[in-house]
Amino acid sequence: MSNWTLCQHEGIDHLEKSYTFKKYSKSLCFLNAVAGLAESYVHHPRMVIEWGKVTVAWGTHESDEGSGVLVRDRHLAEETDKLFELLQAKQI
Amino acid sequence: MSNWTLCQHEGIDHLEKSYTFKKYSKSLCFLNAVAGLAESYVHHPRMVIEWGKVTVAWGTHESDEGSGVLVRDRHLAEETDKLFELLQAKQI
């Protein structure tokens, strides 16, 4: 797990990483793929899409297990990296 | 044009507005629709998607016409409102 940094959103710790893209269509595909991952886990990241990049932040606001960066958030950060590599390999 | 506020991203003025959704799938549909609008104008907003809401910010970084909130940004903010109403009406 590389290049994920710790940051705060609404006072809650998140793991955050930006992914860069040459084409907007490619960044949109990536965002949608991560959204699919999020739906399957019923746990949704904060994502920012702008020209050339998508920034993904995983954190838990409130749960029985606490808040901040939990095991599930670290796992989903790793899964997000895998999705990025998978989509890059496909040359979408 | 209501509820758009002036804010700054990377030192550039933007018009920004948040739209709320009960379902994540609906917020994702809206983001994709705005992305389609952006592609058709070859001008891309900053969008944040998180649980329950999408925040759209229109601004121009650098162009022959200047930077900040230009006529095109105001127009696209209006078009974004229309898209939201259109999708709400369709009960997606």
N, CA and C atoms of all chains as a GROMACS GRO file, in nm:
protein
  552
    1MET      N    1   0.085  -0.120   0.000
    1MET     CA    2   0.000   0.000   0.000
    1MET      C    3   0.088   0.124   0.000
    2SER      N    4   0.100   0.187  -0.116
    2SER     CA    5   0.191   0.302  -0.122
    2SER      C    6   0.118   0.431  -0.157
    3ASN      N    7   0.176   0.540  -0.110
    3ASN     CA    8   0.127   0.674  -0.142
    3ASN      C    9  -0.009   0.711  -0.084
    4TRP      N   10  -0.060   0.632   0.008
    4TRP     CA   11  -0.181   0.673   0.079
    4TRP      C   12  -0.135   0.762   0.195
    5THR      N   13  -0.203   0.875   0.211
    5THR     CA   14  -0.166   0.965   0.321
    5THR      C   15  -0.284   0.979   0.417
    6LEU      N   16  -0.251   1.012   0.540
    6LEU     CA   17  -0.355   1.031   0.640
    6LEU      C   18  -0.402   1.176   0.635
    7CYS      N   19  -0.534   1.196   0.623
    7CYS     CA   20  -0.588   1.332   0.626
    7CYS      C   21  -0.722   1.331   0.698
    8GLN      N   22  -0.776   1.449   0.721
    8GLN     CA   23  -0.904   1.456   0.792
    8GLN      C   24  -1.012   1.519   0.704
    9HIS      N   25  -1.132   1.462   0.712
    9HIS     CA   26  -1.250   1.521   0.649
    9HIS      C   27  -1.359   1.523   0.755
   10GLU      N   28  -1.412   1.642   0.778
   10GLU     CA   29  -1.514   1.660   0.884
   10GLU      C   30  -1.465   1.603   1.018
   11GLY      N   31  -1.336   1.625   1.045
   11GLY     CA   32  -1.280   1.585   1.173
   11GLY      C   33  -1.253   1.436   1.190
   12ILE      N   34  -1.269   1.360   1.081
   12ILE     CA   35  -1.249   1.215   1.087
   12ILE      C   36  -1.126   1.177   1.004
   13ASP      N   37  -1.038   1.094   1.060
   13ASP     CA   38  -0.921   1.047   0.985
   13ASP      C   39  -0.962   0.965   0.862
   14HIS      N   40  -0.895   0.989   0.752
   14HIS     CA   41  -0.916   0.914   0.628
   14HIS      C   42  -0.780   0.877   0.569
   15LEU      N   43  -0.777   0.768   0.492
   15LEU     CA   44  -0.664   0.738   0.406
   15LEU      C   45  -0.696   0.796   0.269
   16GLU      N   46  -0.606   0.877   0.216
   16GLU     CA   47  -0.636   0.946   0.090
   16GLU      C   48  -0.526   0.927  -0.014
   17LYS      N   49  -0.568   0.915  -0.139
   17LYS     CA   50  -0.471   0.901  -0.248
   17LYS      C   51  -0.529   0.959  -0.376
   18SER      N   52  -0.444   1.025  -0.455
   18SER     CA   53  -0.487   1.077  -0.585
   18SER      C   54  -0.430   0.992  -0.697
   19TYR      N   55  -0.512   0.965  -0.795
   19TYR     CA   56  -0.472   0.889  -0.914
   19TYR      C   57  -0.484   0.982  -1.034
   20THR      N   58  -0.382   0.984  -1.118
   20THR     CA   59  -0.386   1.076  -1.232
   20THR      C   60  -0.420   1.002  -1.362
   21PHE      N   61  -0.486   1.076  -1.452
   21PHE     CA   62  -0.532   1.021  -1.579
   21PHE      C   63  -0.509   1.123  -1.690
   22LYS      N   64  -0.480   1.073  -1.809
   22LYS     CA   65  -0.465   1.164  -1.922
   22LYS      C   66  -0.601   1.200  -1.982
   23LYS      N   67  -0.695   1.103  -1.974
   23LYS     CA   68  -0.827   1.127  -2.032
   23LYS      C   69  -0.934   1.133  -1.923
   24TYR      N   70  -1.026   1.229  -1.939
   24TYR     CA   71  -1.135   1.243  -1.842
   24TYR      C   72  -1.222   1.117  -1.840
   25SER      N   73  -1.245   1.059  -1.958
   25SER     CA   74  -1.328   0.938  -1.967
   25SER      C   75  -1.269   0.826  -1.882
   26LYS      N   76  -1.138   0.818  -1.879
   26LYS     CA   77  -1.070   0.714  -1.802
   26LYS      C   78  -1.085   0.740  -1.652
   27SER      N   79  -1.077   0.864  -1.613
   27SER     CA   80  -1.094   0.896  -1.470
   27SER      C   81  -1.238   0.867  -1.426
   28LEU      N   82  -1.333   0.890  -1.517
   28LEU     CA   83  -1.473   0.862  -1.485
   28LEU      C   84  -1.498   0.711  -1.471
   29CYS      N   85  -1.435   0.633  -1.559
   29CYS     CA   86  -1.444   0.486  -1.549
   29CYS      C   87  -1.391   0.439  -1.414
   30PHE      N   88  -1.278   0.494  -1.374
   30PHE     CA   89  -1.217   0.455  -1.247
   30PHE      C   90  -1.310   0.491  -1.131
   31LEU      N   91  -1.362   0.613  -1.132
   31LEU     CA   92  -1.454   0.654  -1.024
   31LEU      C   93  -1.574   0.559  -1.016
   32ASN      N   94  -1.628   0.521  -1.131
   32ASN     CA   95  -1.743   0.430  -1.132
   32ASN      C   96  -1.707   0.291  -1.081
   33ALA      N   97  -1.588   0.247  -1.114
   33ALA     CA   98  -1.543   0.116  -1.065
   33ALA      C   99  -1.529   0.118  -0.912
   34VAL      N  100  -1.472   0.226  -0.859
   34VAL     CA  101  -1.458   0.237  -0.713
   34VAL      C  102  -1.597   0.247  -0.648
   35ALA      N  103  -1.689   0.315  -0.715
   35ALA     CA  104  -1.826   0.325  -0.663
   35ALA      C  105  -1.890   0.186  -0.657
   36GLY      N  106  -1.862   0.103  -0.756
   36GLY     CA  107  -1.913  -0.035  -0.755
   36GLY      C  108  -1.855  -0.114  -0.639
   37LEU      N  109  -1.725  -0.097  -0.617
   37LEU     CA  110  -1.659  -0.159  -0.501
   37LEU      C  111  -1.726  -0.113  -0.372
   38ALA      N  112  -1.750   0.016  -0.364
   38ALA     CA  113  -1.813   0.075  -0.244
   38ALA      C  114  -1.952   0.016  -0.220
   39GLU      N  115  -2.031   0.005  -0.326
   39GLU     CA  116  -2.166  -0.049  -0.312
   39GLU      C  117  -2.162  -0.194  -0.264
   40SER      N  118  -2.066  -0.270  -0.314
   40SER     CA  119  -2.059  -0.412  -0.276
   40SER      C  120  -2.022  -0.428  -0.128
   41TYR      N  121  -1.952  -0.329  -0.071
   41TYR     CA  122  -1.914  -0.333   0.071
   41TYR      C  123  -2.011  -0.250   0.159
   42VAL      N  124  -2.106  -0.184   0.093
   42VAL     CA  125  -2.196  -0.090   0.162
   42VAL      C  126  -2.113   0.005   0.251
   43HIS      N  127  -2.008   0.057   0.191
   43HIS     CA  128  -1.920   0.151   0.260
   43HIS      C  129  -1.863   0.242   0.152
   44HIS      N  130  -1.887   0.372   0.167
   44HIS     CA  131  -1.864   0.464   0.055
   44HIS      C  132  -1.754   0.566   0.085
   45PRO      N  133  -1.658   0.577  -0.006
   45PRO     CA  134  -1.549   0.673   0.014
   45PRO      C  135  -1.592   0.814  -0.026
   46ARG      N  136  -1.512   0.910   0.012
   46ARG     CA  137  -1.525   1.045  -0.043
   46ARG      C  138  -1.438   1.046  -0.168
   47MET      N  139  -1.496   1.082  -0.282
   47MET     CA  140  -1.417   1.088  -0.406
   47MET      C  141  -1.430   1.226  -0.469
   48VAL      N  142  -1.317   1.276  -0.517
   48VAL     CA  143  -1.316   1.404  -0.590
   48VAL      C  144  -1.270   1.376  -0.732
   49ILE      N  145  -1.352   1.417  -0.829
   49ILE     CA  146  -1.308   1.404  -0.968
   49ILE      C  147  -1.293   1.544  -1.026
   50GLU      N  148  -1.179   1.566  -1.085
   50GLU     CA  149  -1.154   1.694  -1.153
   50GLU      C  150  -1.066   1.661  -1.274
   51TRP      N  151  -1.040   1.760  -1.356
   51TRP     CA  152  -0.962   1.735  -1.477
   51TRP      C  153  -0.829   1.668  -1.442
   52GLY      N  154  -0.808   1.548  -1.496
   52GLY     CA  155  -0.679   1.483  -1.481
   52GLY      C  156  -0.658   1.396  -1.359
   53LYS      N  157  -0.752   1.400  -1.263
   53LYS     CA  158  -0.730   1.316  -1.147
   53LYS      C  159  -0.855   1.285  -1.066
   54VAL      N  160  -0.844   1.173  -0.994
   54VAL     CA  161  -0.949   1.131  -0.900
   54VAL      C  162  -0.880   1.110  -0.765
   55THR      N  163  -0.938   1.170  -0.660
   55THR     CA  164  -0.885   1.154  -0.525
   55THR      C  165  -0.984   1.072  -0.442
   56VAL      N  166  -0.936   0.963  -0.386
   56VAL     CA  167  -1.022   0.872  -0.309
   56VAL      C  168  -0.981   0.879  -0.163
   57ALA      N  169  -1.081   0.892  -0.073
   57ALA     CA  170  -1.052   0.895   0.072
   57ALA      C  171  -1.143   0.795   0.143
   58TRP      N  172  -1.079   0.698   0.212
   58TRP     CA  173  -1.154   0.597   0.287
   58TRP      C  174  -1.145   0.626   0.436
   59GLY      N  175  -1.262   0.632   0.500
   59GLY     CA  176  -1.267   0.651   0.645
   59GLY      C  177  -1.406   0.615   0.694
   60THR      N  178  -1.416   0.591   0.823
   60THR     CA  179  -1.545   0.551   0.881
   60THR      C  180  -1.592   0.661   0.976
   61HIS      N  181  -1.713   0.712   0.952
   61HIS     CA  182  -1.765   0.821   1.034
   61HIS      C  183  -1.810   0.773   1.172
   62GLU      N  184  -1.901   0.680   1.172
   62GLU     CA  185  -1.947   0.625   1.301
   62GLU      C  186  -1.989   0.481   1.279
   63SER      N  187  -1.945   0.393   1.365
   63SER     CA  188  -1.985   0.253   1.354
   63SER      C  189  -1.965   0.186   1.489
   64ASP      N  190  -2.012   0.063   1.500
   64ASP     CA  191  -1.993  -0.012   1.625
   64ASP      C  192  -1.845  -0.034   1.653
   65GLU      N  193  -1.764  -0.036   1.544
   65GLU     CA  194  -1.620  -0.060   1.561
   65GLU      C  195  -1.541   0.069   1.584
   66GLY      N  196  -1.612   0.183   1.586
   66GLY     CA  197  -1.544   0.311   1.608
   66GLY      C  198  -1.545   0.397   1.483
   67SER      N  199  -1.455   0.497   1.480
   67SER     CA  200  -1.448   0.585   1.363
   67SER      C  201  -1.302   0.605   1.325
   68GLY      N  202  -1.282   0.665   1.207
   68GLY     CA  203  -1.146   0.688   1.158
   68GLY      C  204  -1.108   0.582   1.056
   69VAL      N  205  -0.980   0.550   1.050
   69VAL     CA  206  -0.932   0.450   0.955
   69VAL      C  207  -0.936   0.312   1.022
   70LEU      N  208  -1.033   0.231   0.984
   70LEU     CA  209  -1.050   0.098   1.042
   70LEU      C  210  -0.994  -0.008   0.946
   71VAL      N  211  -0.994  -0.132   0.991
   71VAL     CA  212  -0.941  -0.242   0.909
   71VAL      C  213  -1.006  -0.244   0.771
   72ARG      N  214  -1.139  -0.225   0.769
   72ARG     CA  215  -1.212  -0.225   0.642
   72ARG      C  216  -1.163  -0.114   0.549
   73ASP      N  217  -1.131   0.001   0.606
   73ASP     CA  218  -1.083   0.113   0.523
   73ASP      C  219  -0.947   0.082   0.461
   74ARG      N  220  -0.860   0.020   0.541
   74ARG     CA  221  -0.729  -0.017   0.487
   74ARG      C  222  -0.744  -0.122   0.376
   75HIS      N  223  -0.835  -0.217   0.400
   75HIS     CA  224  -0.860  -0.320   0.298
   75HIS      C  225  -0.912  -0.258   0.169
   76LEU      N  226  -1.007  -0.164   0.182
   76LEU     CA  227  -1.066  -0.103   0.062
   76LEU      C  228  -0.965  -0.011  -0.008
   77ALA      N  229  -0.872   0.046   0.064
   77ALA     CA  230  -0.764   0.124   0.001
   77ALA      C  231  -0.680   0.030  -0.086
   78GLU      N  232  -0.649  -0.088  -0.033
   78GLU     CA  233  -0.572  -0.186  -0.112
   78GLU      C  234  -0.651  -0.230  -0.236
   79GLU      N  235  -0.782  -0.253  -0.218
   79GLU     CA  236  -0.866  -0.294  -0.329
   79GLU      C  237  -0.874  -0.184  -0.436
   80THR      N  238  -0.871  -0.059  -0.392
   80THR     CA  239  -0.876   0.054  -0.486
   80THR      C  240  -0.749   0.056  -0.571
   81ASP      N  241  -0.634   0.030  -0.509
   81ASP     CA  242  -0.509   0.021  -0.585
   81ASP      C  243  -0.516  -0.091  -0.689
   82LYS      N  244  -0.575  -0.205  -0.647
   82LYS     CA  245  -0.587  -0.318  -0.741
   82LYS      C  246  -0.677  -0.282  -0.858
   83LEU      N  247  -0.788  -0.212  -0.829
   83LEU     CA  248  -0.879  -0.169  -0.936
   83LEU      C  249  -0.808  -0.077  -1.034
   84PHE      N  250  -0.729   0.014  -0.981
   84PHE     CA  251  -0.656   0.108  -1.067
   84PHE      C  252  -0.561   0.033  -1.159
   85GLU      N  253  -0.487  -0.060  -1.101
   85GLU     CA  254  -0.392  -0.139  -1.183
   85GLU      C  255  -0.466  -0.220  -1.288
   86LEU      N  256  -0.578  -0.277  -1.249
   86LEU     CA  257  -0.659  -0.360  -1.339
   86LEU      C  258  -0.708  -0.277  -1.457
   87LEU      N  259  -0.759  -0.156  -1.429
   87LEU     CA  260  -0.812  -0.073  -1.535
   87LEU      C  261  -0.700  -0.016  -1.622
   88GLN      N  262  -0.586   0.016  -1.561
   88GLN     CA  263  -0.471   0.064  -1.638
   88GLN      C  264  -0.425  -0.043  -1.737
   89ALA      N  265  -0.423  -0.167  -1.688
   89ALA     CA  266  -0.378  -0.279  -1.771
   89ALA      C  267  -0.469  -0.299  -1.891
   90LYS      N  268  -0.598  -0.264  -1.872
   90LYS     CA  269  -0.696  -0.284  -1.979
   90LYS      C  270  -0.692  -0.172  -2.082
   91GLN      N  271  -0.611  -0.069  -2.055
   91GLN     CA  272  -0.600   0.044  -2.149
   91GLN      C  273  -0.734   0.104  -2.186
   92ILE      N  274  -0.821   0.120  -2.087
   92ILE     CA  275  -0.952   0.180  -2.117
   92ILE      C  276  -0.934   0.326  -2.155
   93MET      N  277  -3.113   3.083  -1.066
   93MET     CA  278  -2.994   3.013  -1.012
   93MET      C  279  -2.989   3.031  -0.861
   94SER      N  280  -3.026   2.931  -0.787
   94SER     CA  281  -3.030   2.947  -0.642
   94SER      C  282  -2.934   2.853  -0.570
   95ASN      N  283  -2.891   2.898  -0.456
   95ASN     CA  284  -2.806   2.820  -0.366
   95ASN      C  285  -2.666   2.790  -0.416
   96TRP      N  286  -2.623   2.857  -0.522
   96TRP     CA  287  -2.484   2.845  -0.563
   96TRP      C  288  -2.404   2.946  -0.480
   97THR      N  289  -2.292   2.901  -0.425
   97THR     CA  290  -2.211   2.992  -0.344
   97THR      C  291  -2.074   3.008  -0.409
   98LEU      N  292  -2.012   3.120  -0.380
   98LEU     CA  293  -1.878   3.146  -0.434
   98LEU      C  294  -1.775   3.088  -0.339
   99CYS      N  295  -1.685   3.007  -0.392
   99CYS     CA  296  -1.578   2.954  -0.307
   99CYS      C  297  -1.450   2.944  -0.391
  100GLN      N  298  -1.341   2.910  -0.325
  100GLN     CA  299  -1.213   2.901  -0.397
  100GLN      C  300  -1.156   2.760  -0.392
  101HIS      N  301  -1.102   2.716  -0.505
  101HIS     CA  302  -1.027   2.592  -0.512
  101HIS      C  303  -0.896   2.623  -0.582
  102GLU      N  304  -0.786   2.590  -0.517
  102GLU     CA  305  -0.653   2.621  -0.569
  102GLU      C  306  -0.641   2.769  -0.608
  103GLY      N  307  -0.702   2.855  -0.524
  103GLY     CA  308  -0.690   2.998  -0.545
  103GLY      C  309  -0.776   3.057  -0.655
  104ILE      N  310  -0.863   2.974  -0.714
  104ILE     CA  311  -0.949   3.020  -0.824
  104ILE      C  312  -1.095   3.022  -0.778
  105ASP      N  313  -1.167   3.131  -0.806
  105ASP     CA  314  -1.309   3.139  -0.773
  105ASP      C  315  -1.390   3.032  -0.846
  106HIS      N  316  -1.483   2.970  -0.776
  106HIS     CA  317  -1.575   2.872  -0.834
  106HIS      C  318  -1.716   2.900  -0.783
  107LEU      N  319  -1.815   2.860  -0.861
  107LEU     CA  320  -1.953   2.852  -0.814
  107LEU      C  321  -1.974   2.710  -0.766
  108GLU      N  322  -2.022   2.695  -0.642
  108GLU     CA  323  -2.034   2.561  -0.584
  108GLU      C  324  -2.173   2.537  -0.527
  109LYS      N  325  -2.220   2.413  -0.542
  109LYS     CA  326  -2.352   2.375  -0.487
  109LYS      C  327  -2.352   2.226  -0.454
  110SER      N  328  -2.417   2.192  -0.342
  110SER     CA  329  -2.431   2.051  -0.305
  110SER      C  330  -2.574   2.005  -0.331
  111TYR      N  331  -2.587   1.886  -0.384
  111TYR     CA  332  -2.717   1.823  -0.411
  111TYR      C  333  -2.725   1.698  -0.323
  112THR      N  334  -2.837   1.681  -0.256
  112THR     CA  335  -2.850   1.565  -0.167
  112THR      C  336  -2.935   1.455  -0.229
  113PHE      N  337  -2.903   1.333  -0.192
  113PHE     CA  338  -2.968   1.213  -0.247
  113PHE      C  339  -2.990   1.111  -0.135
  114LYS      N  340  -3.100   1.039  -0.145
  114LYS     CA  341  -3.125   0.933  -0.047
  114LYS      C  342  -3.048   0.806  -0.082
  115LYS      N  343  -3.033   0.784  -0.214
  115LYS     CA  344  -2.964   0.662  -0.260
  115LYS      C  345  -2.831   0.696  -0.326
  116TYR      N  346  -2.728   0.615  -0.295
  116TYR     CA  347  -2.596   0.636  -0.355
  116TYR      C  348  -2.603   0.620  -0.507
  117SER      N  349  -2.682   0.522  -0.551
  117SER     CA  350  -2.693   0.497  -0.696
  117SER      C  351  -2.746   0.621  -0.768
  118LYS      N  352  -2.837   0.692  -0.703
  118LYS     CA  353  -2.893   0.812  -0.764
  118LYS      C  354  -2.788   0.924  -0.771
  119SER      N  355  -2.707   0.935  -0.668
  119SER     CA  356  -2.602   1.037  -0.668
  119SER      C  357  -2.498   1.006  -0.777
  120LEU      N  358  -2.472   0.878  -0.798
  120LEU     CA  359  -2.376   0.838  -0.901
  120LEU      C  360  -2.431   0.868  -1.041
  121CYS      N  361  -2.560   0.844  -1.061
  121CYS     CA  362  -2.624   0.877  -1.189
  121CYS      C  363  -2.610   1.027  -1.217
  122PHE      N  364  -2.635   1.107  -1.114
  122PHE     CA  365  -2.626   1.252  -1.130
  122PHE      C  366  -2.484   1.294  -1.167
  123LEU      N  367  -2.386   1.241  -1.095
  123LEU     CA  368  -2.246   1.273  -1.125
  123LEU      C  369  -2.212   1.238  -1.269
  124ASN      N  370  -2.257   1.122  -1.314
  124ASN     CA  371  -2.228   1.080  -1.452
  124ASN      C  372  -2.297   1.170  -1.554
  125ALA      N  373  -2.417   1.215  -1.522
  125ALA     CA  374  -2.488   1.306  -1.612
  125ALA      C  375  -2.413   1.438  -1.623
  126VAL      N  376  -2.366   1.490  -1.510
  126VAL     CA  377  -2.290   1.616  -1.512
  126VAL      C  378  -2.158   1.596  -1.587
  127ALA      N  379  -2.098   1.478  -1.572
  127ALA     CA  380  -1.974   1.448  -1.646
  127ALA      C  381  -2.000   1.449  -1.796
  128GLY      N  382  -2.116   1.400  -1.837
  128GLY     CA  383  -2.154   1.402  -1.979
  128GLY      C  384  -2.170   1.545  -2.029
  129LEU      N  385  -2.235   1.627  -1.946
  129LEU     CA  386  -2.249   1.770  -1.978
  129LEU      C  387  -2.110   1.833  -1.994
  130ALA      N  388  -2.022   1.802  -1.900
  130ALA     CA  389  -1.885   1.856  -1.900
  130ALA      C  390  -1.811   1.816  -2.028
  131GLU      N  391  -1.823   1.690  -2.066
  131GLU     CA  392  -1.753   1.642  -2.185
  131GLU      C  393  -1.804   1.714  -2.309
  132SER      N  394  -1.935   1.739  -2.314
  132SER     CA  395  -1.993   1.803  -2.433
  132SER      C  396  -1.945   1.948  -2.445
  133TYR      N  397  -1.910   2.011  -2.334
  133TYR     CA  398  -1.858   2.149  -2.336
  133TYR      C  399  -1.705   2.154  -2.331
  134VAL      N  400  -1.643   2.037  -2.319
  134VAL     CA  401  -1.497   2.028  -2.299
  134VAL      C  402  -1.454   2.124  -2.187
  135HIS      N  403  -1.530   2.119  -2.078
  135HIS     CA  404  -1.502   2.203  -1.960
  135HIS      C  405  -1.551   2.124  -1.839
  136HIS      N  406  -1.460   2.098  -1.748
  136HIS     CA  407  -1.489   1.998  -1.644
  136HIS      C  408  -1.492   2.058  -1.505
  137PRO      N  409  -1.600   2.030  -1.431
  137PRO     CA  410  -1.610   2.083  -1.295
  137PRO      C  411  -1.532   1.998  -1.196
  138ARG      N  412  -1.514   2.051  -1.078
  138ARG     CA  413  -1.466   1.971  -0.965
  138ARG      C  414  -1.592   1.912  -0.901
  139MET      N  415  -1.595   1.780  -0.887
  139MET     CA  416  -1.711   1.717  -0.823
  139MET      C  417  -1.666   1.629  -0.708
  140VAL      N  418  -1.740   1.637  -0.598
  140VAL     CA  419  -1.714   1.551  -0.483
  140VAL      C  420  -1.836   1.463  -0.462
  141ILE      N  421  -1.814   1.331  -0.459
  141ILE     CA  422  -1.925   1.241  -0.428
  141ILE      C  423  -1.893   1.171  -0.296
  142GLU      N  424  -1.990   1.176  -0.206
  142GLU     CA  425  -1.978   1.106  -0.078
  142GLU      C  426  -2.117   1.057  -0.043
  143TRP      N  427  -2.129   0.984   0.063
  143TRP     CA  428  -2.258   0.929   0.100
  143TRP      C  429  -2.363   1.041   0.112
  144GLY      N  430  -2.470   1.030   0.029
  144GLY     CA  431  -2.581   1.124   0.044
  144GLY      C  432  -2.573   1.254  -0.033
  145LYS      N  433  -2.456   1.282  -0.092
  145LYS     CA  434  -2.450   1.409  -0.166
  145LYS      C  435  -2.340   1.417  -0.270
  146VAL      N  436  -2.366   1.506  -0.365
  146VAL     CA  437  -2.267   1.539  -0.469
  146VAL      C  438  -2.249   1.691  -0.468
  147THR      N  439  -2.125   1.736  -0.463
  147THR     CA  440  -2.096   1.879  -0.466
  147THR      C  441  -2.027   1.913  -0.598
  148VAL      N  442  -2.084   2.008  -0.669
  148VAL     CA  443  -2.033   2.047  -0.802
  148VAL      C  444  -1.977   2.188  -0.794
  149ALA      N  445  -1.857   2.208  -0.848
  149ALA     CA  446  -1.796   2.342  -0.850
  149ALA      C  447  -1.749   2.375  -0.991
  150TRP      N  448  -1.803   2.484  -1.044
  150TRP     CA  449  -1.766   2.529  -1.179
  150TRP      C  450  -1.675   2.651  -1.170
  151GLY      N  451  -1.560   2.644  -1.238
  151GLY     CA  452  -1.468   2.757  -1.242
  151GLY      C  453  -1.368   2.734  -1.354
  152THR      N  454  -1.304   2.841  -1.397
  152THR     CA  455  -1.208   2.831  -1.507
  152THR      C  456  -1.068   2.862  -1.454
  153HIS      N  457  -0.975   2.770  -1.475
  153HIS     CA  458  -0.840   2.790  -1.423
  153HIS      C  459  -0.761   2.890  -1.505
  154GLU      N  460  -0.747   2.864  -1.632
  154GLU     CA  461  -0.677   2.959  -1.718
  154GLU      C  462  -0.733   2.948  -1.858
  155SER      N  463  -0.763   3.058  -1.917
  155SER     CA  464  -0.813   3.057  -2.054
  155SER      C  465  -0.788   3.194  -2.117
  156ASP      N  466  -0.817   3.203  -2.246
  156ASP     CA  467  -0.800   3.332  -2.315
  156ASP      C  468  -0.894   3.438  -2.257
  157GLU      N  469  -1.007   3.389  -2.202
  157GLU     CA  470  -1.107   3.482  -2.145
  157GLU      C  471  -1.078   3.516  -1.999
  158GLY      N  472  -0.973   3.458  -1.943
  158GLY     CA  473  -0.941   3.485  -1.803
  158GLY      C  474  -0.963   3.363  -1.716
  159SER      N  475  -0.970   3.386  -1.584
  159SER     CA  476  -0.993   3.276  -1.492
  159SER      C  477  -1.101   3.314  -1.391
  160GLY      N  478  -1.147   3.214  -1.314
  160GLY     CA  479  -1.252   3.239  -1.215
  160GLY      C  480  -1.387   3.196  -1.269
  161VAL      N  481  -1.492   3.264  -1.225
  161VAL     CA  482  -1.627   3.231  -1.270
  161VAL      C  483  -1.660   3.313  -1.395
  162LEU      N  484  -1.657   3.247  -1.510
  162LEU     CA  485  -1.684   3.314  -1.637
  162LEU      C  486  -1.828   3.285  -1.682
  163VAL      N  487  -1.867   3.348  -1.792
  163VAL     CA  488  -2.004   3.330  -1.844
  163VAL      C  489  -2.035   3.183  -1.863
  164ARG      N  490  -1.940   3.108  -1.917
  164ARG     CA  491  -1.961   2.964  -1.940
  164ARG      C  492  -1.985   2.889  -1.810
  165ASP      N  493  -1.917   2.929  -1.704
  165ASP     CA  494  -1.934   2.862  -1.574
  165ASP      C  495  -2.074   2.888  -1.518
  166ARG      N  496  -2.122   3.012  -1.531
  166ARG     CA  497  -2.258   3.044  -1.485
  166ARG      C  498  -2.361   2.964  -1.565
  167HIS      N  499  -2.337   2.956  -1.696
  167HIS     CA  500  -2.429   2.881  -1.783
  167HIS      C  501  -2.431   2.733  -1.742
  168LEU      N  502  -2.313   2.676  -1.718
  168LEU     CA  503  -2.308   2.534  -1.683
  168LEU      C  504  -2.365   2.508  -1.544
  169ALA      N  505  -2.358   2.605  -1.456
  169ALA     CA  506  -2.423   2.592  -1.325
  169ALA      C  507  -2.575   2.582  -1.344
  170GLU      N  508  -2.628   2.665  -1.432
  170GLU     CA  509  -2.773   2.660  -1.462
  170GLU      C  510  -2.809   2.526  -1.525
  171GLU      N  511  -2.726   2.479  -1.616
  171GLU     CA  512  -2.752   2.351  -1.683
  171GLU      C  513  -2.746   2.235  -1.582
  172THR      N  514  -2.658   2.246  -1.482
  172THR     CA  515  -2.647   2.144  -1.378
  172THR      C  516  -2.777   2.137  -1.297
  173ASP      N  517  -2.833   2.254  -1.265
  173ASP     CA  518  -2.962   2.258  -1.195
  173ASP      C  519  -3.071   2.190  -1.278
  174LYS      N  520  -3.071   2.218  -1.408
  174LYS     CA  521  -3.172   2.158  -1.497
  174LYS      C  522  -3.157   2.007  -1.501
  175LEU      N  523  -3.032   1.959  -1.507
  175LEU     CA  524  -3.006   1.814  -1.508
  175LEU      C  525  -3.058   1.750  -1.380
  176PHE      N  526  -3.034   1.815  -1.268
  176PHE     CA  527  -3.080   1.762  -1.138
  176PHE      C  528  -3.233   1.751  -1.138
  177GLU      N  529  -3.300   1.856  -1.182
  177GLU     CA  530  -3.448   1.854  -1.186
  177GLU      C  531  -3.498   1.745  -1.280
  178LEU      N  532  -3.432   1.733  -1.394
  178LEU     CA  533  -3.470   1.633  -1.494
  178LEU      C  534  -3.458   1.491  -1.436
  179LEU      N  535  -3.347   1.465  -1.367
  179LEU     CA  536  -3.327   1.330  -1.312
  179LEU      C  537  -3.420   1.305  -1.194
  180GLN      N  538  -3.445   1.409  -1.115
  180GLN     CA  539  -3.538   1.392  -1.002
  180GLN      C  540  -3.677   1.356  -1.054
  181ALA      N  541  -3.717   1.424  -1.163
  181ALA     CA  542  -3.850   1.401  -1.221
  181ALA      C  543  -3.864   1.259  -1.270
  182LYS      N  544  -3.753   1.200  -1.313
  182LYS     CA  545  -3.757   1.065  -1.369
  182LYS      C  546  -3.756   0.958  -1.260
  183GLN      N  547  -3.740   1.001  -1.137
  183GLN     CA  548  -3.741   0.905  -1.025
  183GLN      C  549  -3.640   0.792  -1.043
  184ILE      N  550  -3.520   0.828  -1.089
  184ILE     CA  551  -3.418   0.724  -1.106
  184ILE      C  552  -3.376   0.671  -0.970
   0.00000   0.00000   0.00000
